[in-house]
Amino acid sequence: MSSQDQLKALRVRIDSLDEKLLELISERARCAEEVARVKMSSLKPGESPVFYRPEREAWVLKHIMEINKGPLGNEEVARLFREIMSSCLALEYPLKVAYLGPEGTFTQAAALKHFGHAVISLPMAAIDEVFREVVAGAVNFGVVPVENSTEGAVNHTLDSFLEHNLVICGEVELRIHHHLLVGENTRTDKISRIYSHAQSLAQCRKWLDAHYPSVERVALSSNADAARRVKSEWNSAAIAGDMAAQLYGLTKLAEKIEDRPDNSTRFLIIGNQEVPPIGDDKTSIIVSMNNKPGALHALLMPFYENGIDLTRIETRPSRCGKWTYVFFIDFVGHCHDPLVKSVLERLSQEVVALKVLGSYPKAVL
Ligand SMILES: C=C(O[C@@H]1C=C(C(=O)O)C=C[C@H]1O)C(=O)O
């Protein structure tokens, strides 16, 4: 058989597989519609339906990755199923998700990575606004950055948890690649200003010192904002990611200029709904305590004694009294696990206040 004939035969096979795939996806979507009907019909008076189930979605993705035999990689198949689920859920109920904007930020990329592209995503001007939109019920969930592997904590997010009573329903991790971007009005040998978010400037500090040591660095509220600005301005450049570059049609002068190749940011999904365990969960708590000798030791001891893996501990001013602090602690396990329950009970006897911010599935993608 000639290679032309081989190609023709293979394409006929692909067409027929696509038709079967479409049938299966449609059947799955009809199932999701049926799930919505069952959820609605089993409501008790005054109860509102819970359409989005993060623990179920995390389980579906993990399961797909476990049974995947290739040739597509686990991340790739999970991404495809992420989008199928996103579309199925949108049939049940289109989710509204607020994120730290403007359009083109890494937080938007994180929101779409977590929820898929079938949600209604709404940009907010500040982290606090994301929290307030969720509290007000104007959106179902919010997405905010919480820590970067190079630059550390995003303090605005931690402080917002002290002010608002919201639940952490999930986490997303995103590899952060920064590029040096210019618009068509900029002569590349005449760059006099580089705009970006302060965190992004810091993540590219060494590269900037080596390549643009004497160019002014200007911190703006987001790197998407920086990209928007250089689109029309003369002789300025922005540091931003792929989404912002595409959105504003900018040219990449230099790619992947972050100082650390593993530069990643972790984002949190905030909402009002507690998430049941899937067996691979994390919990976030806030603890405040009196400053006395051995206080931190007493705080950490129960985790150590019960073999609970602390993934993060962060200190912030408590905002009620000078030199008093609160600790943000993340650890592996769910607050319904008996072991975690007993540790939290013991901790509550040692500390002034303890608040569970939420237990949620570990990031799958
Ligand atoms: C179908 C359901 O509703 C939603 C859609 C899901 C899906 O498409 O698999 C999974 C969980 C929910 O977010 C369900 O609860 O099972």
The ligand as an ORCA input file, in Angstrom:
! r2SCAN-3c Opt
* xyz 0 1
  C     -21.375     14.724     37.918
  C     -21.207     15.342     39.095
  O     -21.148     16.732     39.245
  C     -20.003     17.499     38.910
  C     -19.385     17.009     37.658
  C     -18.468     15.982     37.704
  C     -18.085     15.217     36.458
  O     -18.366     15.685     35.365
  O     -17.538     14.109     36.606
  C     -17.898     15.640     38.937
  C     -18.212     16.289     40.098
  C     -19.086     17.470     40.103
  O     -18.276     18.626     40.135
  C     -21.091     14.551     40.366
  O     -21.281     15.114     41.462
  O     -20.787     13.359     40.266
*
